[in-house]
Amino acid sequence: MLDVSSVDSNIPVRKIGYLGNANIDAGDRIRAYLVKSREIEGKSIGQIYGGKECHEVWYVERDFKEEEEADKVEKLGQDGKVLHTYK
């Protein structure tokens, strides 16, 4: 888990988790890509092989939490250019 501070004070995220191996040190500037949605299961749309029921899936916007998981992290240089991308 990385302790972070945002350039936008309206974003409450203070910790970012990343499941990959990112070479990030204290004080590094990063850009983290977060999914800001939640999944809602809708009505049944039938059955798939094996008799399992299949449902519609909807993704709706949600508020950020203090702790989030990043899908991708970019390590930035002092000039703001991307030095490395971790997916």
MODELLER restraints for C-alpha pairs under 7 A, 6 or more apart:
rsr = mdl.restraints
at = mdl.atoms
rsr.add(forms.Gaussian(group=physical.xy_distance, feature=features.Distance(at['CA:1:A'], at['CA:15:A']), mean=6.14, stdev=0.5))
rsr.add(forms.Gaussian(group=physical.xy_distance, feature=features.Distance(at['CA:1:A'], at['CA:16:A']), mean=5.50, stdev=0.5))
rsr.add(forms.Gaussian(group=physical.xy_distance, feature=features.Distance(at['CA:1:A'], at['CA:17:A']), mean=4.42, stdev=0.5))
rsr.add(forms.Gaussian(group=physical.xy_distance, feature=features.Distance(at['CA:1:A'], at['CA:18:A']), mean=6.95, stdev=0.5))
rsr.add(forms.Gaussian(group=physical.xy_distance, feature=features.Distance(at['CA:2:A'], at['CA:15:A']), mean=5.33, stdev=0.5))
rsr.add(forms.Gaussian(group=physical.xy_distance, feature=features.Distance(at['CA:2:A'], at['CA:16:A']), mean=5.07, stdev=0.5))
rsr.add(forms.Gaussian(group=physical.xy_distance, feature=features.Distance(at['CA:2:A'], at['CA:17:A']), mean=6.19, stdev=0.5))
rsr.add(forms.Gaussian(group=physical.xy_distance, feature=features.Distance(at['CA:3:A'], at['CA:14:A']), mean=5.83, stdev=0.5))
rsr.add(forms.Gaussian(group=physical.xy_distance, feature=features.Distance(at['CA:3:A'], at['CA:15:A']), mean=4.58, stdev=0.5))
rsr.add(forms.Gaussian(group=physical.xy_distance, feature=features.Distance(at['CA:3:A'], at['CA:16:A']), mean=6.64, stdev=0.5))
rsr.add(forms.Gaussian(group=physical.xy_distance, feature=features.Distance(at['CA:4:A'], at['CA:14:A']), mean=5.08, stdev=0.5))
rsr.add(forms.Gaussian(group=physical.xy_distance, feature=features.Distance(at['CA:4:A'], at['CA:15:A']), mean=5.62, stdev=0.5))
rsr.add(forms.Gaussian(group=physical.xy_distance, feature=features.Distance(at['CA:5:A'], at['CA:14:A']), mean=5.99, stdev=0.5))
rsr.add(forms.Gaussian(group=physical.xy_distance, feature=features.Distance(at['CA:12:A'], at['CA:64:A']), mean=6.59, stdev=0.5))
rsr.add(forms.Gaussian(group=physical.xy_distance, feature=features.Distance(at['CA:12:A'], at['CA:65:A']), mean=6.50, stdev=0.5))
rsr.add(forms.Gaussian(group=physical.xy_distance, feature=features.Distance(at['CA:12:A'], at['CA:66:A']), mean=5.49, stdev=0.5))
rsr.add(forms.Gaussian(group=physical.xy_distance, feature=features.Distance(at['CA:13:A'], at['CA:64:A']), mean=6.62, stdev=0.5))
rsr.add(forms.Gaussian(group=physical.xy_distance, feature=features.Distance(at['CA:13:A'], at['CA:65:A']), mean=5.91, stdev=0.5))
rsr.add(forms.Gaussian(group=physical.xy_distance, feature=features.Distance(at['CA:13:A'], at['CA:66:A']), mean=4.17, stdev=0.5))
rsr.add(forms.Gaussian(group=physical.xy_distance, feature=features.Distance(at['CA:13:A'], at['CA:67:A']), mean=5.84, stdev=0.5))
rsr.add(forms.Gaussian(group=physical.xy_distance, feature=features.Distance(at['CA:13:A'], at['CA:68:A']), mean=6.85, stdev=0.5))
rsr.add(forms.Gaussian(group=physical.xy_distance, feature=features.Distance(at['CA:14:A'], at['CA:66:A']), mean=5.22, stdev=0.5))
rsr.add(forms.Gaussian(group=physical.xy_distance, feature=features.Distance(at['CA:14:A'], at['CA:67:A']), mean=6.21, stdev=0.5))
rsr.add(forms.Gaussian(group=physical.xy_distance, feature=features.Distance(at['CA:15:A'], at['CA:66:A']), mean=6.32, stdev=0.5))
rsr.add(forms.Gaussian(group=physical.xy_distance, feature=features.Distance(at['CA:15:A'], at['CA:67:A']), mean=4.75, stdev=0.5))
rsr.add(forms.Gaussian(group=physical.xy_distance, feature=features.Distance(at['CA:15:A'], at['CA:68:A']), mean=6.50, stdev=0.5))
rsr.add(forms.Gaussian(group=physical.xy_distance, feature=features.Distance(at['CA:16:A'], at['CA:67:A']), mean=5.80, stdev=0.5))
rsr.add(forms.Gaussian(group=physical.xy_distance, feature=features.Distance(at['CA:16:A'], at['CA:68:A']), mean=5.06, stdev=0.5))
rsr.add(forms.Gaussian(group=physical.xy_distance, feature=features.Distance(at['CA:16:A'], at['CA:69:A']), mean=5.54, stdev=0.5))
rsr.add(forms.Gaussian(group=physical.xy_distance, feature=features.Distance(at['CA:16:A'], at['CA:70:A']), mean=6.43, stdev=0.5))
rsr.add(forms.Gaussian(group=physical.xy_distance, feature=features.Distance(at['CA:17:A'], at['CA:68:A']), mean=6.17, stdev=0.5))
rsr.add(forms.Gaussian(group=physical.xy_distance, feature=features.Distance(at['CA:17:A'], at['CA:69:A']), mean=4.55, stdev=0.5))
rsr.add(forms.Gaussian(group=physical.xy_distance, feature=features.Distance(at['CA:17:A'], at['CA:70:A']), mean=6.05, stdev=0.5))
rsr.add(forms.Gaussian(group=physical.xy_distance, feature=features.Distance(at['CA:18:A'], at['CA:69:A']), mean=5.80, stdev=0.5))
rsr.add(forms.Gaussian(group=physical.xy_distance, feature=features.Distance(at['CA:18:A'], at['CA:70:A']), mean=5.37, stdev=0.5))
rsr.add(forms.Gaussian(group=physical.xy_distance, feature=features.Distance(at['CA:22:A'], at['CA:86:A']), mean=6.09, stdev=0.5))
rsr.add(forms.Gaussian(group=physical.xy_distance, feature=features.Distance(at['CA:29:A'], at['CA:75:A']), mean=6.13, stdev=0.5))
rsr.add(forms.Gaussian(group=physical.xy_distance, feature=features.Distance(at['CA:29:A'], at['CA:76:A']), mean=5.29, stdev=0.5))
rsr.add(forms.Gaussian(group=physical.xy_distance, feature=features.Distance(at['CA:29:A'], at['CA:77:A']), mean=7.00, stdev=0.5))
rsr.add(forms.Gaussian(group=physical.xy_distance, feature=features.Distance(at['CA:30:A'], at['CA:73:A']), mean=6.67, stdev=0.5))
rsr.add(forms.Gaussian(group=physical.xy_distance, feature=features.Distance(at['CA:30:A'], at['CA:74:A']), mean=5.42, stdev=0.5))
rsr.add(forms.Gaussian(group=physical.xy_distance, feature=features.Distance(at['CA:30:A'], at['CA:75:A']), mean=4.57, stdev=0.5))
rsr.add(forms.Gaussian(group=physical.xy_distance, feature=features.Distance(at['CA:30:A'], at['CA:76:A']), mean=5.41, stdev=0.5))
rsr.add(forms.Gaussian(group=physical.xy_distance, feature=features.Distance(at['CA:31:A'], at['CA:73:A']), mean=5.73, stdev=0.5))
rsr.add(forms.Gaussian(group=physical.xy_distance, feature=features.Distance(at['CA:31:A'], at['CA:74:A']), mean=5.05, stdev=0.5))
rsr.add(forms.Gaussian(group=physical.xy_distance, feature=features.Distance(at['CA:31:A'], at['CA:75:A']), mean=6.62, stdev=0.5))
rsr.add(forms.Gaussian(group=physical.xy_distance, feature=features.Distance(at['CA:32:A'], at['CA:70:A']), mean=5.89, stdev=0.5))
rsr.add(forms.Gaussian(group=physical.xy_distance, feature=features.Distance(at['CA:32:A'], at['CA:72:A']), mean=5.97, stdev=0.5))
rsr.add(forms.Gaussian(group=physical.xy_distance, feature=features.Distance(at['CA:32:A'], at['CA:73:A']), mean=4.50, stdev=0.5))
rsr.add(forms.Gaussian(group=physical.xy_distance, feature=features.Distance(at['CA:32:A'], at['CA:74:A']), mean=6.40, stdev=0.5))
rsr.add(forms.Gaussian(group=physical.xy_distance, feature=features.Distance(at['CA:33:A'], at['CA:70:A']), mean=5.43, stdev=0.5))
rsr.add(forms.Gaussian(group=physical.xy_distance, feature=features.Distance(at['CA:33:A'], at['CA:71:A']), mean=5.71, stdev=0.5))
rsr.add(forms.Gaussian(group=physical.xy_distance, feature=features.Distance(at['CA:33:A'], at['CA:72:A']), mean=5.18, stdev=0.5))
rsr.add(forms.Gaussian(group=physical.xy_distance, feature=features.Distance(at['CA:33:A'], at['CA:73:A']), mean=6.25, stdev=0.5))
rsr.add(forms.Gaussian(group=physical.xy_distance, feature=features.Distance(at['CA:34:A'], at['CA:69:A']), mean=6.58, stdev=0.5))
rsr.add(forms.Gaussian(group=physical.xy_distance, feature=features.Distance(at['CA:34:A'], at['CA:70:A']), mean=4.87, stdev=0.5))
rsr.add(forms.Gaussian(group=physical.xy_distance, feature=features.Distance(at['CA:34:A'], at['CA:71:A']), mean=6.05, stdev=0.5))
rsr.add(forms.Gaussian(group=physical.xy_distance, feature=features.Distance(at['CA:36:A'], at['CA:61:A']), mean=5.93, stdev=0.5))
rsr.add(forms.Gaussian(group=physical.xy_distance, feature=features.Distance(at['CA:36:A'], at['CA:62:A']), mean=5.85, stdev=0.5))
rsr.add(forms.Gaussian(group=physical.xy_distance, feature=features.Distance(at['CA:36:A'], at['CA:63:A']), mean=6.99, stdev=0.5))
rsr.add(forms.Gaussian(group=physical.xy_distance, feature=features.Distance(at['CA:36:A'], at['CA:64:A']), mean=6.64, stdev=0.5))
rsr.add(forms.Gaussian(group=physical.xy_distance, feature=features.Distance(at['CA:37:A'], at['CA:59:A']), mean=5.83, stdev=0.5))
rsr.add(forms.Gaussian(group=physical.xy_distance, feature=features.Distance(at['CA:37:A'], at['CA:60:A']), mean=5.19, stdev=0.5))
rsr.add(forms.Gaussian(group=physical.xy_distance, feature=features.Distance(at['CA:37:A'], at['CA:61:A']), mean=4.36, stdev=0.5))
rsr.add(forms.Gaussian(group=physical.xy_distance, feature=features.Distance(at['CA:37:A'], at['CA:62:A']), mean=5.15, stdev=0.5))
rsr.add(forms.Gaussian(group=physical.xy_distance, feature=features.Distance(at['CA:38:A'], at['CA:59:A']), mean=5.45, stdev=0.5))
rsr.add(forms.Gaussian(group=physical.xy_distance, feature=features.Distance(at['CA:38:A'], at['CA:60:A']), mean=5.54, stdev=0.5))
rsr.add(forms.Gaussian(group=physical.xy_distance, feature=features.Distance(at['CA:38:A'], at['CA:61:A']), mean=6.46, stdev=0.5))
rsr.add(forms.Gaussian(group=physical.xy_distance, feature=features.Distance(at['CA:38:A'], at['CA:62:A']), mean=6.28, stdev=0.5))
rsr.add(forms.Gaussian(group=physical.xy_distance, feature=features.Distance(at['CA:39:A'], at['CA:57:A']), mean=6.65, stdev=0.5))
rsr.add(forms.Gaussian(group=physical.xy_distance, feature=features.Distance(at['CA:39:A'], at['CA:58:A']), mean=5.71, stdev=0.5))
rsr.add(forms.Gaussian(group=physical.xy_distance, feature=features.Distance(at['CA:39:A'], at['CA:59:A']), mean=4.66, stdev=0.5))
rsr.add(forms.Gaussian(group=physical.xy_distance, feature=features.Distance(at['CA:39:A'], at['CA:60:A']), mean=6.62, stdev=0.5))
rsr.add(forms.Gaussian(group=physical.xy_distance, feature=features.Distance(at['CA:40:A'], at['CA:57:A']), mean=5.78, stdev=0.5))
rsr.add(forms.Gaussian(group=physical.xy_distance, feature=features.Distance(at['CA:40:A'], at['CA:58:A']), mean=5.07, stdev=0.5))
rsr.add(forms.Gaussian(group=physical.xy_distance, feature=features.Distance(at['CA:40:A'], at['CA:59:A']), mean=6.18, stdev=0.5))
rsr.add(forms.Gaussian(group=physical.xy_distance, feature=features.Distance(at['CA:41:A'], at['CA:55:A']), mean=6.30, stdev=0.5))
rsr.add(forms.Gaussian(group=physical.xy_distance, feature=features.Distance(at['CA:41:A'], at['CA:56:A']), mean=5.89, stdev=0.5))
rsr.add(forms.Gaussian(group=physical.xy_distance, feature=features.Distance(at['CA:41:A'], at['CA:57:A']), mean=4.73, stdev=0.5))
rsr.add(forms.Gaussian(group=physical.xy_distance, feature=features.Distance(at['CA:41:A'], at['CA:58:A']), mean=6.33, stdev=0.5))
rsr.add(forms.Gaussian(group=physical.xy_distance, feature=features.Distance(at['CA:42:A'], at['CA:55:A']), mean=5.76, stdev=0.5))
rsr.add(forms.Gaussian(group=physical.xy_distance, feature=features.Distance(at['CA:42:A'], at['CA:56:A']), mean=4.67, stdev=0.5))
rsr.add(forms.Gaussian(group=physical.xy_distance, feature=features.Distance(at['CA:42:A'], at['CA:57:A']), mean=5.70, stdev=0.5))
rsr.add(forms.Gaussian(group=physical.xy_distance, feature=features.Distance(at['CA:42:A'], at['CA:58:A']), mean=6.95, stdev=0.5))
rsr.add(forms.Gaussian(group=physical.xy_distance, feature=features.Distance(at['CA:43:A'], at['CA:55:A']), mean=5.54, stdev=0.5))
rsr.add(forms.Gaussian(group=physical.xy_distance, feature=features.Distance(at['CA:43:A'], at['CA:56:A']), mean=5.83, stdev=0.5))
rsr.add(forms.Gaussian(group=physical.xy_distance, feature=features.Distance(at['CA:44:A'], at['CA:53:A']), mean=6.80, stdev=0.5))
rsr.add(forms.Gaussian(group=physical.xy_distance, feature=features.Distance(at['CA:44:A'], at['CA:54:A']), mean=5.78, stdev=0.5))
rsr.add(forms.Gaussian(group=physical.xy_distance, feature=features.Distance(at['CA:44:A'], at['CA:55:A']), mean=4.26, stdev=0.5))
rsr.add(forms.Gaussian(group=physical.xy_distance, feature=features.Distance(at['CA:44:A'], at['CA:56:A']), mean=6.43, stdev=0.5))
rsr.add(forms.Gaussian(group=physical.xy_distance, feature=features.Distance(at['CA:45:A'], at['CA:54:A']), mean=5.73, stdev=0.5))
rsr.add(forms.Gaussian(group=physical.xy_distance, feature=features.Distance(at['CA:45:A'], at['CA:55:A']), mean=5.35, stdev=0.5))
rsr.add(forms.Gaussian(group=physical.xy_distance, feature=features.Distance(at['CA:45:A'], at['CA:56:A']), mean=6.44, stdev=0.5))
rsr.add(forms.Gaussian(group=physical.xy_distance, feature=features.Distance(at['CA:46:A'], at['CA:53:A']), mean=5.93, stdev=0.5))
rsr.add(forms.Gaussian(group=physical.xy_distance, feature=features.Distance(at['CA:46:A'], at['CA:54:A']), mean=5.58, stdev=0.5))
rsr.add(forms.Gaussian(group=physical.xy_distance, feature=features.Distance(at['CA:47:A'], at['CA:53:A']), mean=4.40, stdev=0.5))
rsr.add(forms.Gaussian(group=physical.xy_distance, feature=features.Distance(at['CA:47:A'], at['CA:54:A']), mean=5.46, stdev=0.5))
rsr.add(forms.Gaussian(group=physical.xy_distance, feature=features.Distance(at['CA:48:A'], at['CA:54:A']), mean=6.41, stdev=0.5))
rsr.add(forms.Gaussian(group=physical.xy_distance, feature=features.Distance(at['CA:71:A'], at['CA:87:A']), mean=6.49, stdev=0.5))
rsr.add(forms.Gaussian(group=physical.xy_distance, feature=features.Distance(at['CA:72:A'], at['CA:86:A']), mean=5.69, stdev=0.5))
rsr.add(forms.Gaussian(group=physical.xy_distance, feature=features.Distance(at['CA:72:A'], at['CA:87:A']), mean=4.59, stdev=0.5))
rsr.add(forms.Gaussian(group=physical.xy_distance, feature=features.Distance(at['CA:73:A'], at['CA:85:A']), mean=5.97, stdev=0.5))
rsr.add(forms.Gaussian(group=physical.xy_distance, feature=features.Distance(at['CA:73:A'], at['CA:86:A']), mean=5.17, stdev=0.5))
rsr.add(forms.Gaussian(group=physical.xy_distance, feature=features.Distance(at['CA:73:A'], at['CA:87:A']), mean=6.64, stdev=0.5))
rsr.add(forms.Gaussian(group=physical.xy_distance, feature=features.Distance(at['CA:74:A'], at['CA:82:A']), mean=6.25, stdev=0.5))
rsr.add(forms.Gaussian(group=physical.xy_distance, feature=features.Distance(at['CA:74:A'], at['CA:84:A']), mean=5.74, stdev=0.5))
rsr.add(forms.Gaussian(group=physical.xy_distance, feature=features.Distance(at['CA:74:A'], at['CA:85:A']), mean=4.43, stdev=0.5))
rsr.add(forms.Gaussian(group=physical.xy_distance, feature=features.Distance(at['CA:74:A'], at['CA:86:A']), mean=6.13, stdev=0.5))
rsr.add(forms.Gaussian(group=physical.xy_distance, feature=features.Distance(at['CA:75:A'], at['CA:82:A']), mean=5.92, stdev=0.5))
rsr.add(forms.Gaussian(group=physical.xy_distance, feature=features.Distance(at['CA:75:A'], at['CA:83:A']), mean=5.57, stdev=0.5))
rsr.add(forms.Gaussian(group=physical.xy_distance, feature=features.Distance(at['CA:75:A'], at['CA:84:A']), mean=5.27, stdev=0.5))
rsr.add(forms.Gaussian(group=physical.xy_distance, feature=features.Distance(at['CA:75:A'], at['CA:85:A']), mean=6.42, stdev=0.5))
rsr.add(forms.Gaussian(group=physical.xy_distance, feature=features.Distance(at['CA:76:A'], at['CA:82:A']), mean=4.58, stdev=0.5))
rsr.add(forms.Gaussian(group=physical.xy_distance, feature=features.Distance(at['CA:76:A'], at['CA:83:A']), mean=5.39, stdev=0.5))
rsr.add(forms.Gaussian(group=physical.xy_distance, feature=features.Distance(at['CA:77:A'], at['CA:83:A']), mean=6.04, stdev=0.5))
